[in-house]
Amino acid sequence: MRFRPETARPLNDLAEVLLRAPHPTLTAGERELIAAYVSGLNECTFCCSSHSAFAAAQLPAGMSLVEQVRRDVDSAPVSGKLRALLRIAAAVRRDGREVTTELVEAARDAGATDLEIHDAVLIAAAFCMFNRYVDGLGTWAPRDPQVYARAADRIVAHGYRAD
């Protein structure tokens, strides 16, 4: 991000809108969880570790829940609506055309709104791009979870636009 500030700004603006901006129903923690889940499926260590920490910092059940979702979304203790949105996100990650009418209807049946479905698709698509950007540039991914926890404190307090 420091290498090209002129491209970093719109990327950080997108992350801010998708993950932190006021949302009528999805919490910032839930949106970060979608980002972490997709990043894990994409095997992007830096983004998965970062967004797992950011989600954990904003979800009442913390990292335990994040790890359960990443391990097995079907048995994780999340709402049916969030599980359906995560399934849609996983489909987007594989191929956007895999977001079937059945997945959308299952999400609606679980209580998801069109806005929530839209945002799950956009978060997943954006994180496929972010993951490829980060991995394509060979971004260093620290192994110490405390590095990501400290970053989470900063993101939760100041957002993605903070300089």
N, CA and C atoms as an extended XYZ file, in Angstrom:
489
Properties=species:S:1:pos:R:3:atomname:S:1:resname:S:1:resid:I:1 pbc="F F F"
N         0.831       -1.196        0.000 N   MET     1
C         0.000        0.000        0.000 CA  MET     1
C         0.873        1.257        0.000 C   MET     1
N         2.010        1.187        0.678 N   ARG     2
C         2.889        2.356        0.719 CA  ARG     2
C         3.593        2.581       -0.623 C   ARG     2
N         3.778        1.524       -1.396 N   PHE     3
C         4.479        1.631       -2.669 CA  PHE     3
C         3.717        2.501       -3.659 C   PHE     3
N         2.372        2.353       -3.688 N   ARG     4
C         1.542        3.123       -4.621 CA  ARG     4
C         0.370        3.763       -3.865 C   ARG     4
N         0.610        4.858       -3.180 N   PRO     5
C        -0.468        5.503       -2.420 CA  PRO     5
C        -1.676        5.860       -3.277 C   PRO     5
N        -1.436        6.167       -4.551 N   GLU     6
C        -2.548        6.545       -5.423 CA  GLU     6
C        -3.475        5.364       -5.712 C   GLU     6
N        -2.985        4.133       -5.621 N   THR     7
C        -3.876        2.974       -5.749 CA  THR     7
C        -4.324        2.484       -4.378 C   THR     7
N        -3.528        2.745       -3.363 N   ALA     8
C        -3.888        2.313       -2.005 CA  ALA     8
C        -5.160        3.006       -1.520 C   ALA     8
N        -5.275        4.291       -1.829 N   ARG     9
C        -6.441        5.041       -1.334 CA  ARG     9
C        -7.763        4.422       -1.780 C   ARG     9
N        -7.989        4.169       -3.074 N   PRO    10
C        -9.276        3.573       -3.456 CA  PRO    10
C        -9.452        2.149       -2.925 C   PRO    10
N        -8.356        1.400       -2.799 N   LEU    11
C        -8.474        0.046       -2.235 CA  LEU    11
C        -8.876        0.118       -0.767 C   LEU    11
N        -8.263        1.022       -0.021 N   ASN    12
C        -8.631        1.191        1.391 CA  ASN    12
C       -10.042        1.751        1.531 C   ASN    12
N       -10.434        2.638        0.618 N   ASP    13
C       -11.808        3.144        0.634 CA  ASP    13
C       -12.803        2.008        0.418 C   ASP    13
N       -12.486        1.111       -0.511 N   LEU    14
C       -13.366       -0.031       -0.758 CA  LEU    14
C       -13.464       -0.917        0.483 C   LEU    14
N       -12.339       -1.227        1.107 N   ALA    15
C       -12.360       -2.039        2.327 CA  ALA    15
C       -13.166       -1.346        3.423 C   ALA    15
N       -13.013       -0.055        3.557 N   GLU    16
C       -13.753        0.705        4.582 CA  GLU    16
C       -15.261        0.593        4.355 C   GLU    16
N       -15.694        0.790        3.121 N   VAL    17
C       -17.122        0.721        2.812 CA  VAL    17
C       -17.653       -0.695        3.018 C   VAL    17
N       -16.938       -1.682        2.512 N   LEU    18
C       -17.417       -3.062        2.599 CA  LEU    18
C       -17.426       -3.610        4.023 C   LEU    18
N       -16.405       -3.259        4.807 N   LEU    19
C       -16.210       -3.944        6.079 CA  LEU    19
C       -16.550       -3.117        7.315 C   LEU    19
N       -16.561       -1.799        7.185 N   ARG    20
C       -16.743       -0.987        8.394 CA  ARG    20
C       -17.870        0.029        8.333 C   ARG    20
N       -18.270        0.418        7.151 N   ALA    21
C       -19.310        1.442        7.042 CA  ALA    21
C       -20.585        0.958        7.728 C   ALA    21
N       -21.400        1.891        8.192 N   PRO    22
C       -22.658        1.466        8.808 CA  PRO    22
C       -23.437        0.545        7.871 C   PRO    22
N       -23.990       -0.490        8.446 N   HIS    23
C       -24.765       -1.469        7.681 CA  HIS    23
C       -26.023       -1.755        8.479 C   HIS    23
N       -27.162       -1.845        7.814 N   PRO    24
C       -28.409       -2.036        8.569 CA  PRO    24
C       -28.510       -3.370        9.308 C   PRO    24
N       -27.780       -4.387        8.862 N   THR    25
C       -27.976       -5.698        9.506 CA  THR    25
C       -26.711       -6.512        9.730 C   THR    25
N       -25.723       -6.398        8.876 N   LEU    26
C       -24.498       -7.181        9.065 CA  LEU    26
C       -23.509       -6.369        9.893 C   LEU    26
N       -23.018       -6.974       10.971 N   THR    27
C       -22.044       -6.272       11.800 CA  THR    27
C       -20.698       -6.223       11.096 C   THR    27
N       -19.847       -5.329       11.560 N   ALA    28
C       -18.488       -5.269       11.016 CA  ALA    28
C       -17.786       -6.602       11.248 C   ALA    28
N       -18.000       -7.220       12.393 N   GLY    29
C       -17.384       -8.520       12.670 CA  GLY    29
C       -17.836       -9.594       11.703 C   GLY    29
N       -19.121       -9.600       11.357 N   GLU    30
C       -19.628      -10.584       10.400 CA  GLU    30
C       -19.040      -10.355        9.011 C   GLU    30
N       -18.918       -9.097        8.628 N   ARG    31
C       -18.354       -8.788        7.309 CA  ARG    31
C       -16.867       -9.141        7.253 C   ARG    31
N       -16.155       -8.882        8.354 N   GLU    32
C       -14.746       -9.286        8.427 CA  GLU    32
C       -14.627      -10.812        8.391 C   GLU    32
N       -15.590      -11.501        9.009 N   LEU    33
C       -15.579      -12.963        9.002 CA  LEU    33
C       -15.712      -13.496        7.573 C   LEU    33
N       -16.556      -12.882        6.776 N   ILE    34
C       -16.686      -13.283        5.371 CA  ILE    34
C       -15.349      -13.072        4.662 C   ILE    34
N       -14.703      -11.939        4.912 N   ALA    35
C       -13.395      -11.665        4.290 CA  ALA    35
C       -12.351      -12.687        4.731 C   ALA    35
N       -12.342      -13.009        6.012 N   ALA    36
C       -11.380      -13.995        6.531 CA  ALA    36
C       -11.643      -15.374        5.948 C   ALA    36
N       -12.913      -15.744        5.853 N   TYR    37
C       -13.288      -17.057        5.329 CA  TYR    37
C       -12.839      -17.205        3.875 C   TYR    37
N       -13.138      -16.221        3.054 N   VAL    38
C       -12.733      -16.261        1.645 CA  VAL    38
C       -11.209      -16.270        1.537 C   VAL    38
N       -10.540      -15.453        2.328 N   SER    39
C        -9.078      -15.396        2.294 CA  SER    39
C        -8.469      -16.733        2.693 C   SER    39
N        -9.090      -17.411        3.655 N   GLY    40
C        -8.624      -18.746        4.040 CA  GLY    40
C        -8.814      -19.746        2.918 C   GLY    40
N        -9.969      -19.698        2.265 N   LEU    41
C       -10.205      -20.600        1.133 CA  LEU    41
C        -9.200      -20.349        0.015 C   LEU    41
N        -8.793      -19.083       -0.137 N   ASN    42
C        -7.808      -18.725       -1.152 CA  ASN    42
C        -6.371      -18.967       -0.687 C   ASN    42
N        -6.218      -19.436        0.546 N   GLU    43
C        -4.897      -19.715        1.113 CA  GLU    43
C        -3.993      -18.490        1.113 C   GLU    43
N        -4.585      -17.332        1.342 N   CYS    44
C        -3.833      -16.083        1.449 CA  CYS    44
C        -3.533      -15.853        2.929 C   CYS    44
N        -2.340      -16.235        3.343 N   THR    45
C        -1.979      -16.205        4.759 CA  THR    45
C        -2.111      -14.813        5.359 C   THR    45
N        -1.590      -13.805        4.680 N   PHE    46
C        -1.633      -12.457        5.236 CA  PHE    46
C        -3.067      -11.976        5.433 C   PHE    46
N        -3.899      -12.065        4.396 N   CYS    47
C        -5.281      -11.575        4.500 CA  CYS    47
C        -6.109      -12.427        5.455 C   CYS    47
N        -5.916      -13.731        5.416 N   CYS    48
C        -6.672      -14.596        6.318 CA  CYS    48
C        -6.319      -14.281        7.771 C   CYS    48
N        -5.038      -14.154        8.051 N   SER    49
C        -4.605      -13.858        9.425 CA  SER    49
C        -5.086      -12.481        9.863 C   SER    49
N        -4.951      -11.500        8.977 N   SER    50
C        -5.374      -10.133        9.308 CA  SER    50
C        -6.871      -10.073        9.580 C   SER    50
N        -7.652      -10.544        8.633 N   HIS    51
C        -9.096      -10.391        8.751 CA  HIS    51
C        -9.700      -11.343        9.778 C   HIS    51
N        -9.027      -12.446       10.058 N   SER    52
C        -9.453      -13.292       11.181 CA  SER    52
C        -9.310      -12.512       12.480 C   SER    52
N        -8.176      -11.830       12.641 N   ALA    53
C        -7.964      -11.020       13.851 CA  ALA    53
C        -8.950       -9.866       13.908 C   ALA    53
N        -9.226       -9.232       12.757 N   PHE    54
C       -10.158       -8.107       12.738 CA  PHE    54
C       -11.570       -8.578       13.080 C   PHE    54
N       -11.958       -9.743       12.566 N   ALA    55
C       -13.277      -10.308       12.884 CA  ALA    55
C       -13.346      -10.664       14.363 C   ALA    55
N       -12.322      -11.357       14.846 N   ALA    56
C       -12.312      -11.806       16.242 CA  ALA    56
C       -12.433      -10.622       17.201 C   ALA    56
N       -11.800       -9.512       16.861 N   ALA    57
C       -11.840       -8.325       17.721 CA  ALA    57
C       -13.232       -7.705       17.788 C   ALA    57
N       -14.113       -8.070       16.833 N   GLN    58
C       -15.431       -7.446       16.765 CA  GLN    58
C       -16.588       -8.427       16.948 C   GLN    58
N       -16.277       -9.681       17.188 N   LEU    59
C       -17.320      -10.687       17.422 CA  LEU    59
C       -17.291      -11.106       18.884 C   LEU    59
N       -18.448      -11.218       19.520 N   PRO    60
C       -18.467      -11.600       20.936 CA  PRO    60
C       -17.736      -12.918       21.226 C   PRO    60
N       -17.811      -13.885       20.336 N   ALA    61
C       -17.167      -15.182       20.564 CA  ALA    61
C       -15.698      -15.185       20.140 C   ALA    61
N       -15.217      -14.097       19.580 N   GLY    62
C       -13.802      -13.939       19.275 CA  GLY    62
C       -13.217      -14.945       18.308 C   GLY    62
N       -11.922      -15.196       18.504 N   MET    63
C       -11.174      -16.048       17.584 CA  MET    63
C       -11.695      -17.476       17.566 C   MET    63
N       -12.250      -17.934       18.651 N   SER    64
C       -12.800      -19.295       18.677 CA  SER    64
C       -13.839      -19.469       17.579 C   SER    64
N       -14.728      -18.513       17.434 N   LEU    65
C       -15.752      -18.587       16.395 CA  LEU    65
C       -15.131      -18.502       15.003 C   LEU    65
N       -14.193      -17.599       14.830 N   VAL    66
C       -13.535      -17.448       13.530 CA  VAL    66
C       -12.897      -18.775       13.120 C   VAL    66
N       -12.193      -19.398       14.044 N   GLU    67
C       -11.533      -20.666       13.739 CA  GLU    67
C       -12.541      -21.768       13.429 C   GLU    67
N       -13.660      -21.786       14.152 N   GLN    68
C       -14.696      -22.789       13.876 CA  GLN    68
C       -15.284      -22.606       12.482 C   GLN    68
N       -15.550      -21.378       12.106 N   VAL    69
C       -16.094      -21.103       10.772 CA  VAL    69
C       -15.082      -21.512        9.710 C   VAL    69
N       -13.831      -21.153        9.908 N   ARG    70
C       -12.811      -21.480        8.912 CA  ARG    70
C       -12.592      -22.989        8.808 C   ARG    70
N       -12.757      -23.695        9.922 N   ARG    71
C       -12.567      -25.152        9.923 CA  ARG    71
C       -13.726      -25.881        9.266 C   ARG    71
N       -14.974      -25.460        9.615 N   ASP    72
C       -16.155      -26.160        9.087 CA  ASP    72
C       -17.377      -25.262        9.223 C   ASP    72
N       -17.679      -24.554        8.155 N   VAL    73
C       -18.789      -23.598        8.174 CA  VAL    73
C       -20.113      -24.293        8.501 C   VAL    73
N       -20.252      -25.558        8.111 N   ASP    74
C       -21.521      -26.260        8.324 CA  ASP    74
C       -21.808      -26.554        9.787 C   ASP    74
N       -20.775      -26.725       10.606 N   SER    75
C       -21.009      -27.032       12.013 CA  SER    75
C       -20.697      -25.858       12.940 C   SER    75
N       -20.236      -24.761       12.389 N   ALA    76
C       -19.905      -23.590       13.207 CA  ALA    76
C       -21.170      -22.990       13.828 C   ALA    76
N       -21.053      -22.478       15.049 N   PRO    77
C       -22.222      -21.905       15.733 CA  PRO    77
C       -22.547      -20.484       15.266 C   PRO    77
N       -22.999      -20.386       14.017 N   VAL    78
C       -23.437      -19.106       13.461 CA  VAL    78
C       -24.894      -19.244       13.044 C   VAL    78
N       -25.534      -18.134       12.823 N   SER    79
C       -26.932      -18.161       12.396 CA  SER    79
C       -27.054      -18.822       11.025 C   SER    79
N       -28.232      -19.326       10.738 N   GLY    80
C       -28.490      -19.899        9.420 CA  GLY    80
C       -28.280      -18.884        8.326 C   GLY    80
N       -28.627      -17.637        8.599 N   LYS    81
C       -28.440      -16.578        7.606 CA  LYS    81
C       -26.960      -16.378        7.304 C   LYS    81
N       -26.131      -16.269        8.337 N   LEU    82
C       -24.697      -16.060        8.113 CA  LEU    82
C       -24.081      -17.275        7.420 C   LEU    82
N       -24.496      -18.457        7.798 N   ARG    83
C       -23.990      -19.679        7.150 CA  ARG    83
C       -24.327      -19.651        5.648 C   ARG    83
N       -25.553      -19.250        5.316 N   ALA    84
C       -25.958      -19.174        3.908 CA  ALA    84
C       -25.139      -18.122        3.162 C   ALA    84
N       -24.861      -16.992        3.802 N   LEU    85
C       -24.045      -15.955        3.169 CA  LEU    85
C       -22.602      -16.434        2.975 C   LEU    85
N       -22.080      -17.179        3.930 N   LEU    86
C       -20.737      -17.740        3.792 CA  LEU    86
C       -20.688      -18.756        2.656 C   LEU    86
N       -21.746      -19.518        2.487 N   ARG    87
C       -21.803      -20.468        1.363 CA  ARG    87
C       -21.804      -19.724        0.027 C   ARG    87
N       -22.540      -18.621       -0.022 N   ILE    88
C       -22.527      -17.796       -1.237 CA  ILE    88
C       -21.123      -17.245       -1.474 C   ILE    88
N       -20.483      -16.767       -0.420 N   ALA    89
C       -19.124      -16.234       -0.552 CA  ALA    89
C       -18.163      -17.302       -1.073 C   ALA    89
N       -18.314      -18.529       -0.587 N   ALA    90
C       -17.456      -19.630       -1.053 CA  ALA    90
C       -17.705      -19.907       -2.535 C   ALA    90
N       -18.955      -19.815       -2.959 N   ALA    91
C       -19.274      -20.032       -4.371 CA  ALA    91
C       -18.634      -18.938       -5.228 C   ALA    91
N       -18.726      -17.693       -4.796 N   VAL    92
C       -18.098      -16.584       -5.522 CA  VAL    92
C       -16.601      -16.840       -5.647 C   VAL    92
N       -15.991      -17.285       -4.571 N   ARG    93
C       -14.551      -17.531       -4.547 CA  ARG    93
C       -14.151      -18.576       -5.602 C   ARG    93
N       -14.989      -19.575       -5.788 N   ARG    94
C       -14.681      -20.603       -6.792 CA  ARG    94
C       -14.912      -20.063       -8.200 C   ARG    94
N       -16.070      -19.417       -8.388 N   ASP    95
C       -16.474      -18.895       -9.702 CA  ASP    95
C       -17.803      -18.195       -9.481 C   ASP    95
N       -17.874      -16.924       -9.788 N   GLY    96
C       -19.100      -16.167       -9.558 CA  GLY    96
C       -20.340      -16.817      -10.144 C   GLY    96
N       -20.156      -17.574      -11.205 N   ARG    97
C       -21.297      -18.235      -11.828 CA  ARG    97
C       -21.824      -19.399      -10.992 C   ARG    97
N       -21.103      -19.738       -9.920 N   GLU    98
C       -21.582      -20.793       -9.022 CA  GLU    98
C       -22.578      -20.275       -7.987 C   GLU    98
N       -22.846      -18.984       -7.992 N   VAL    99
C       -23.893      -18.433       -7.125 CA  VAL    99
C       -25.214      -18.758       -7.812 C   VAL    99
N       -25.795      -19.850       -7.382 N   THR   100
C       -27.000      -20.365       -8.029 CA  THR   100
C       -28.263      -19.778       -7.413 C   THR   100
N       -29.339      -19.933       -8.135 N   THR   101
C       -30.655      -19.543       -7.617 CA  THR   101
C       -30.925      -20.266       -6.305 C   THR   101
N       -30.497      -21.517       -6.218 N   GLU   102
C       -30.725      -22.301       -4.994 CA  GLU   102
C       -29.975      -21.704       -3.802 C   GLU   102
N       -28.730      -21.275       -4.013 N   LEU   103
C       -27.982      -20.647       -2.919 CA  LEU   103
C       -28.647      -19.346       -2.479 C   LEU   103
N       -29.080      -18.559       -3.439 N   VAL   104
C       -29.736      -17.282       -3.120 CA  VAL   104
C       -31.054      -17.536       -2.399 C   VAL   104
N       -31.841      -18.469       -2.878 N   GLU   105
C       -33.119      -18.784       -2.225 CA  GLU   105
C       -32.900      -19.335       -0.815 C   GLU   105
N       -31.871      -20.167       -0.646 N   ALA   106
C       -31.564      -20.689        0.692 CA  ALA   106
C       -31.192      -19.542        1.633 C   ALA   106
N       -30.450      -18.568        1.129 N   ALA   107
C       -30.097      -17.413        1.959 CA  ALA   107
C       -31.339      -16.608        2.306 C   ALA   107
N       -32.191      -16.386        1.335 N   ARG   108
C       -33.440      -15.652        1.610 CA  ARG   108
C       -34.307      -16.414        2.607 C   ARG   108
N       -34.398      -17.728        2.431 N   ASP   109
C       -35.186      -18.548        3.360 CA  ASP   109
C       -34.626      -18.480        4.781 C   ASP   109
N       -33.311      -18.250        4.888 N   ALA   110
C       -32.671      -18.135        6.205 CA  ALA   110
C       -32.764      -16.716        6.758 C   ALA   110
N       -33.387      -15.820        5.992 N   GLY   111
C       -33.603      -14.458        6.476 CA  GLY   111
C       -32.716      -13.399        5.864 C   GLY   111
N       -31.872      -13.763        4.908 N   ALA   112
C       -30.985      -12.778        4.286 CA  ALA   112
C       -31.766      -11.867        3.345 C   ALA   112
N       -31.406      -10.611        3.367 N   THR   113
C       -31.997       -9.630        2.457 CA  THR   113
C       -31.168       -9.563        1.177 C   THR   113
N       -31.729       -8.925        0.164 N   ASP   114
C       -30.980       -8.737       -1.084 CA  ASP   114
C       -29.715       -7.914       -0.826 C   ASP   114
N       -29.771       -6.946        0.078 N   LEU   115
C       -28.588       -6.155        0.413 CA  LEU   115
C       -27.502       -7.042        1.019 C   LEU   115
N       -27.873       -7.927        1.928 N   GLU   116
C       -26.888       -8.811        2.555 CA  GLU   116
C       -26.282       -9.773        1.539 C   GLU   116
N       -27.105      -10.293        0.636 N   ILE   117
C       -26.601      -11.183       -0.412 CA  ILE   117
C       -25.649      -10.415       -1.316 C   ILE   117
N       -26.055       -9.232       -1.739 N   HIS   118
C       -25.199       -8.376       -2.564 CA  HIS   118
C       -23.857       -8.147       -1.883 C   HIS   118
N       -23.907       -7.762       -0.609 N   ASP   119
C       -22.674       -7.410        0.087 CA  ASP   119
C       -21.785       -8.626        0.313 C   ASP   119
N       -22.360       -9.799        0.561 N   ALA   120
C       -21.558      -11.020        0.698 CA  ALA   120
C       -20.846      -11.334       -0.621 C   ALA   120
N       -21.554      -11.173       -1.728 N   VAL   121
C       -20.950      -11.407       -3.045 CA  VAL   121
C       -19.821      -10.403       -3.288 C   VAL   121
N       -20.057       -9.136       -2.998 N   LEU   122
C       -19.049       -8.115       -3.257 CA  LEU   122
C       -17.839       -8.281       -2.343 C   LEU   122
N       -18.053       -8.605       -1.067 N   ILE   123
C       -16.919       -8.850       -0.166 CA  ILE   123
C       -16.090      -10.016       -0.685 C   ILE   123
N       -16.753      -11.097       -1.062 N   ALA   124
C       -16.031      -12.269       -1.558 CA  ALA   124
C       -15.251      -11.936       -2.826 C   ALA   124
N       -15.887      -11.240       -3.756 N   ALA   125
C       -15.213      -10.884       -5.008 CA  ALA   125
C       -14.034       -9.951       -4.741 C   ALA   125
N       -14.244       -8.970       -3.886 N   ALA   126
C       -13.174       -8.026       -3.568 CA  ALA   126
C       -12.007       -8.743       -2.897 C   ALA   126
N       -12.307       -9.692       -2.037 N   PHE   127
C       -11.220      -10.372       -1.348 CA  PHE   127
C       -10.493      -11.365       -2.234 C   PHE   127
N       -11.134      -11.859       -3.256 N   CYS   128
C       -10.384      -12.629       -4.248 CA  CYS   128
C        -9.345      -11.719       -4.900 C   CYS   128
N        -9.741      -10.493       -5.220 N   MET   129
C        -8.809       -9.532       -5.801 CA  MET   129
C        -7.735       -9.137       -4.781 C   MET   129
N        -8.122       -8.788       -3.557 N   PHE   130
C        -7.145       -8.408       -2.533 CA  PHE   130
C        -6.158       -9.552       -2.293 C   PHE   130
N        -6.647      -10.782       -2.206 N   ASN   131
C        -5.773      -11.935       -1.954 CA  ASN   131
C        -4.752      -12.089       -3.070 C   ASN   131
N        -5.181      -11.938       -4.295 N   ARG   132
C        -4.268      -12.088       -5.423 CA  ARG   132
C        -3.259      -10.934       -5.480 C   ARG   132
N        -3.703       -9.757       -5.108 N   TYR   133
C        -2.826       -8.591       -5.045 CA  TYR   133
C        -1.725       -8.820       -4.008 C   TYR   133
N        -2.137       -9.200       -2.805 N   VAL   134
C        -1.197       -9.425       -1.705 CA  VAL   134
C        -0.232      -10.565       -2.037 C   VAL   134
N        -0.764      -11.686       -2.495 N   ASP   135
C         0.095      -12.828       -2.804 CA  ASP   135
C         0.941      -12.578       -4.051 C   ASP   135
N         0.384      -11.878       -5.020 N   GLY   136
C         1.130      -11.580       -6.242 CA  GLY   136
C         2.339      -10.705       -5.994 C   GLY   136
N         2.271       -9.874       -4.964 N   LEU   137
C         3.401       -9.022       -4.606 CA  LEU   137
C         4.297       -9.654       -3.552 C   LEU   137
N         3.970      -10.896       -3.158 N   GLY   138
C         4.806      -11.593       -2.182 CA  GLY   138
C         4.832      -10.916       -0.829 C   GLY   138
N         3.686      -10.401       -0.409 N   THR   139
C         3.603       -9.699        0.874 CA  THR   139
C         4.048      -10.604        2.014 C   THR   139
N         4.900      -10.076        2.870 N   TRP   140
C         5.393      -10.808        4.033 CA  TRP   140
C         4.250      -10.989        5.011 C   TRP   140
N         4.081      -12.204        5.510 N   ALA   141
C         3.017      -12.523        6.465 CA  ALA   141
C         3.659      -12.961        7.781 C   ALA   141
N         3.638      -12.093        8.786 N   PRO   142
C         4.222      -12.470       10.076 CA  PRO   142
C         3.556      -13.725       10.639 C   PRO   142
N         4.309      -14.507       11.377 N   ARG   143
C         3.774      -15.718       11.995 CA  ARG   143
C         3.175      -15.445       13.375 C   ARG   143
N         3.576      -14.362       14.000 N   ASP   144
C         3.133      -14.037       15.359 CA  ASP   144
C         1.709      -13.488       15.343 C   ASP   144
N         0.744      -14.209       15.953 N   PRO   145
C        -0.646      -13.734       15.976 CA  PRO   145
C        -0.807      -12.363       16.632 C   PRO   145
N         0.123      -11.998       17.513 N   GLN   146
C         0.029      -10.703       18.191 CA  GLN   146
C         0.206       -9.542       17.217 C   GLN   146
N         0.931       -9.765       16.144 N   VAL   147
C         1.082       -8.715       15.124 CA  VAL   147
C        -0.291       -8.382       14.544 C   VAL   147
N        -1.066       -9.409       14.256 N   TYR   148
C        -2.398       -9.213       13.679 CA  TYR   148
C        -3.374       -8.655       14.720 C   TYR   148
N        -3.213       -9.069       15.974 N   ALA   149
C        -4.077       -8.541       17.043 CA  ALA   149
C        -3.837       -7.041       17.228 C   ALA   149
N        -2.588       -6.621       17.157 N   ARG   150
C        -2.287       -5.179       17.257 CA  ARG   150
C        -2.867       -4.424       16.056 C   ARG   150
N        -2.762       -5.020       14.889 N   ALA   151
C        -3.350       -4.386       13.694 CA  ALA   151
C        -4.862       -4.297       13.852 C   ALA   151
N        -5.470       -5.322       14.451 N   ALA   152
C        -6.923       -5.308       14.668 CA  ALA   152
C        -7.312       -4.150       15.568 C   ALA   152
N        -6.537       -3.916       16.610 N   ASP   153
C        -6.830       -2.785       17.503 CA  ASP   153
C        -6.843       -1.478       16.708 C   ASP   153
N        -5.873       -1.325       15.812 N   ARG   154
C        -5.772       -0.101       15.007 CA  ARG   154
C        -6.946        0.015       14.031 C   ARG   154
N        -7.275       -1.092       13.358 N   ILE   155
C        -8.364       -1.066       12.371 CA  ILE   155
C        -9.699       -0.788       13.062 C   ILE   155
N        -9.949       -1.454       14.177 N   VAL   156
C       -11.214       -1.249       14.893 CA  VAL   156
C       -11.323        0.203       15.370 C   VAL   156
N       -10.232        0.764       15.829 N   ALA   157
C       -10.254        2.141       16.352 CA  ALA   157
C       -10.273        3.195       15.242 C   ALA   157
N        -9.546        2.946       14.161 N   HIS   158
C        -9.339        4.009       13.174 CA  HIS   158
C        -9.775        3.686       11.751 C   HIS   158
N       -10.020        2.428       11.448 N   GLY   159
C       -10.464        2.052       10.118 CA  GLY   159
C        -9.343        1.853        9.129 C   GLY   159
N        -9.736        1.607        7.898 N   TYR   160
C        -8.792        1.320        6.812 CA  TYR   160
C        -8.232        2.566        6.179 C   TYR   160
N        -8.839        3.703        6.419 N   ARG   161
C        -8.397        4.944        5.789 CA  ARG   161
C        -7.349        5.684        6.603 C   ARG   161
N        -7.086        5.234        7.814 N   ALA   162
C        -6.126        5.926        8.678 CA  ALA   162
C        -4.737        5.867        8.074 C   ALA   162
N        -4.057        6.966        8.123 N   ASP   163
C        -2.685        7.020        7.583 CA  ASP   163
C        -1.696        6.665        8.650 C   ASP   163
